Amino acid sequence: NIQKAKEILSKKYTVLKESRFITTKPIGVPQQADFINGALLITTELSLRQLKISLKEIECVLGRKRDNDKFAPRTIDLDLLVWNGKIMSQDVNSRDFVRQSVLELMPNSNIF
């Protein structure tokens, strides 16, 4: 699903950079398969709200089913980490692998 998501994103947006993708242990519900995490740096003319809607639509196309358990297994999870130089996800500060992806894509950023 990661490859499919990257294909969809590259058709909808300009992809500037891609971080390394790494395997991480699940958080919250450890009795599930490992996750694969990475990030893309994109540019778009969409508003923040429009981009969030678009990412959710892509998740839906790729078979994501939402329920009340935010740690449940999923087919894909597209999070908006940084928007116009502002951190949008607390995961950037609380999860080292997320922070490292952002630093890899934006090494000269002053957001930290």
Short mmCIF file of the C-alpha atoms (twelve columns), coordinates in Angstrom:
data_MODEL
# 
_entry.id   MODEL 
# 
loop_
_atom_site.group_PDB 
_atom_site.id 
_atom_site.type_symbol 
_atom_site.label_atom_id 
_atom_site.label_alt_id 
_atom_site.label_comp_id 
_atom_site.label_asym_id 
_atom_site.label_seq_id 
_atom_site.Cartn_x 
_atom_site.Cartn_y 
_atom_site.Cartn_z 
_atom_site.pdbx_PDB_model_num 
ATOM 1   C CA . ASN A 1   0.000   0.000  0.000  1 
ATOM 2   C CA . ILE A 2   2.904   2.357  0.518  1 
ATOM 3   C CA . GLN A 3   3.852   2.112  -3.143 1 
ATOM 4   C CA . LYS A 4   0.228   2.683  -4.175 1 
ATOM 5   C CA . ALA A 5   -0.012  5.704  -1.861 1 
ATOM 6   C CA . LYS A 6   3.209   7.156  -3.286 1 
ATOM 7   C CA . GLU A 7   1.865   6.697  -6.827 1 
ATOM 8   C CA . ILE A 8   -1.409  8.462  -5.971 1 
ATOM 9   C CA . LEU A 9   0.365   11.275 -4.127 1 
ATOM 10  C CA . SER A 10  2.796   11.827 -7.005 1 
ATOM 11  C CA . LYS A 11  -0.112  12.152 -9.441 1 
ATOM 12  C CA . LYS A 12  -1.945  14.670 -7.239 1 
ATOM 13  C CA . TYR A 13  0.986   16.682 -5.891 1 
ATOM 14  C CA . THR A 14  4.578   17.548 -6.638 1 
ATOM 15  C CA . VAL A 15  6.769   15.251 -4.551 1 
ATOM 16  C CA . LEU A 16  9.992   17.078 -3.684 1 
ATOM 17  C CA . LYS A 17  11.718  14.467 -1.509 1 
ATOM 18  C CA . GLU A 18  11.212  11.093 0.101  1 
ATOM 19  C CA . SER A 19  12.653  9.976  3.437  1 
ATOM 20  C CA . ARG A 20  13.927  6.518  4.180  1 
ATOM 21  C CA . PHE A 21  11.193  4.053  5.121  1 
ATOM 22  C CA . ILE A 22  11.865  2.053  8.271  1 
ATOM 23  C CA . THR A 23  10.147  -0.705 10.209 1 
ATOM 24  C CA . THR A 24  8.929   0.212  13.703 1 
ATOM 25  C CA . LYS A 25  7.196   -1.663 16.482 1 
ATOM 26  C CA . PRO A 26  3.522   -0.819 17.008 1 
ATOM 27  C CA . ILE A 27  2.618   1.647  19.747 1 
ATOM 28  C CA . GLY A 28  -0.452  1.135  21.917 1 
ATOM 29  C CA . VAL A 29  -1.348  -2.370 20.725 1 
ATOM 30  C CA . PRO A 30  1.899   -4.349 20.587 1 
ATOM 31  C CA . GLN A 31  0.200   -7.618 19.481 1 
ATOM 32  C CA . GLN A 32  0.163   -6.717 15.802 1 
ATOM 33  C CA . ALA A 33  2.535   -6.617 12.855 1 
ATOM 34  C CA . ASP A 34  5.314   -4.042 12.704 1 
ATOM 35  C CA . PHE A 35  4.607   -0.774 10.902 1 
ATOM 36  C CA . ILE A 36  6.562   0.760  8.041  1 
ATOM 37  C CA . ASN A 37  7.105   4.489  8.456  1 
ATOM 38  C CA . GLY A 38  8.501   7.194  6.230  1 
ATOM 39  C CA . ALA A 39  7.560   10.581 4.832  1 
ATOM 40  C CA . LEU A 40  7.221   12.563 1.635  1 
ATOM 41  C CA . LEU A 41  7.806   16.263 1.211  1 
ATOM 42  C CA . ILE A 42  5.203   17.622 -1.200 1 
ATOM 43  C CA . THR A 43  4.024   20.946 -2.517 1 
ATOM 44  C CA . THR A 44  0.399   21.762 -3.267 1 
ATOM 45  C CA . GLU A 45  -1.904  24.671 -3.972 1 
ATOM 46  C CA . LEU A 46  -4.588  23.144 -1.735 1 
ATOM 47  C CA . SER A 47  -5.581  24.731 1.547  1 
ATOM 48  C CA . LEU A 48  -4.745  22.917 4.779  1 
ATOM 49  C CA . ARG A 49  -8.358  21.736 5.080  1 
ATOM 50  C CA . GLN A 50  -8.464  20.533 1.470  1 
ATOM 51  C CA . LEU A 51  -5.203  18.631 1.882  1 
ATOM 52  C CA . LYS A 52  -6.427  16.886 5.038  1 
ATOM 53  C CA . ILE A 53  -9.597  15.828 3.208  1 
ATOM 54  C CA . SER A 54  -7.565  14.613 0.240  1 
ATOM 55  C CA . LEU A 55  -5.280  12.495 2.456  1 
ATOM 56  C CA . LYS A 56  -8.294  10.867 4.132  1 
ATOM 57  C CA . GLU A 57  -9.782  10.125 0.698  1 
ATOM 58  C CA . ILE A 58  -6.545  8.433  -0.382 1 
ATOM 59  C CA . GLU A 59  -6.575  6.343  2.802  1 
ATOM 60  C CA . CYS A 60  -10.151 5.304  2.014  1 
ATOM 61  C CA . VAL A 61  -9.264  4.350  -1.576 1 
ATOM 62  C CA . LEU A 62  -6.482  2.162  -0.170 1 
ATOM 63  C CA . GLY A 63  -8.886  0.328  2.148  1 
ATOM 64  C CA . ARG A 64  -8.445  2.087  5.466  1 
ATOM 65  C CA . LYS A 65  -11.319 1.453  7.865  1 
ATOM 66  C CA . ARG A 66  -11.615 3.868  10.771 1 
ATOM 67  C CA . ASP A 67  -12.793 2.909  14.244 1 
ATOM 68  C CA . ASN A 68  -12.349 4.229  17.766 1 
ATOM 69  C CA . ASP A 69  -8.990  2.487  18.285 1 
ATOM 70  C CA . LYS A 70  -6.363  4.857  16.912 1 
ATOM 71  C CA . PHE A 71  -3.672  2.196  17.446 1 
ATOM 72  C CA . ALA A 72  -5.478  -0.524 15.470 1 
ATOM 73  C CA . PRO A 73  -3.880  -2.097 12.397 1 
ATOM 74  C CA . ARG A 74  -4.552  -0.197 9.177  1 
ATOM 75  C CA . THR A 75  -3.833  -0.502 5.483  1 
ATOM 76  C CA . ILE A 76  -2.309  2.994  5.300  1 
ATOM 77  C CA . ASP A 77  -1.993  6.057  7.533  1 
ATOM 78  C CA . LEU A 78  -1.248  9.391  5.867  1 
ATOM 79  C CA . ASP A 79  -0.440  12.013 8.484  1 
ATOM 80  C CA . LEU A 80  0.240   15.671 7.850  1 
ATOM 81  C CA . LEU A 81  3.383   16.359 9.884  1 
ATOM 82  C CA . VAL A 82  4.416   19.880 8.862  1 
ATOM 83  C CA . TRP A 83  2.460   22.589 7.045  1 
ATOM 84  C CA . ASN A 84  4.207   25.763 5.866  1 
ATOM 85  C CA . GLY A 85  6.935   25.403 8.484  1 
ATOM 86  C CA . LYS A 86  4.565   24.642 11.377 1 
ATOM 87  C CA . ILE A 87  4.459   21.273 13.161 1 
ATOM 88  C CA . MET A 88  0.977   19.806 12.707 1 
ATOM 89  C CA . SER A 89  1.416   16.475 14.493 1 
ATOM 90  C CA . GLN A 90  2.532   15.904 18.074 1 
ATOM 91  C CA . ASP A 91  4.171   12.702 16.808 1 
ATOM 92  C CA . VAL A 92  6.990   14.886 15.444 1 
ATOM 93  C CA . ASN A 93  7.958   15.731 19.035 1 
ATOM 94  C CA . SER A 94  7.066   12.458 20.735 1 
ATOM 95  C CA . ARG A 95  8.284   9.803  18.275 1 
ATOM 96  C CA . ASP A 96  11.914  9.844  17.272 1 
ATOM 97  C CA . PHE A 97  11.377  8.033  13.957 1 
ATOM 98  C CA . VAL A 98  8.841   10.691 12.884 1 
ATOM 99  C CA . ARG A 99  11.167  13.512 13.893 1 
ATOM 100 C CA . GLN A 100 14.038  11.879 12.005 1 
ATOM 101 C CA . SER A 101 11.927  11.669 8.835  1 
ATOM 102 C CA . VAL A 102 11.131  15.376 9.068  1 
ATOM 103 C CA . LEU A 103 14.783  16.243 9.687  1 
ATOM 104 C CA . GLU A 104 15.814  14.109 6.727  1 
ATOM 105 C CA . LEU A 105 13.398  15.979 4.442  1 
ATOM 106 C CA . MET A 106 13.939  19.437 5.924  1 
ATOM 107 C CA . PRO A 107 17.481  19.481 7.360  1 
ATOM 108 C CA . ASN A 108 17.730  23.289 7.386  1 
ATOM 109 C CA . SER A 109 14.331  23.873 8.925  1 
ATOM 110 C CA . ASN A 110 13.932  26.024 12.030 1 
ATOM 111 C CA . ILE A 111 10.781  24.263 13.237 1 
ATOM 112 C CA . PHE A 112 12.532  22.452 16.094 1 
# 
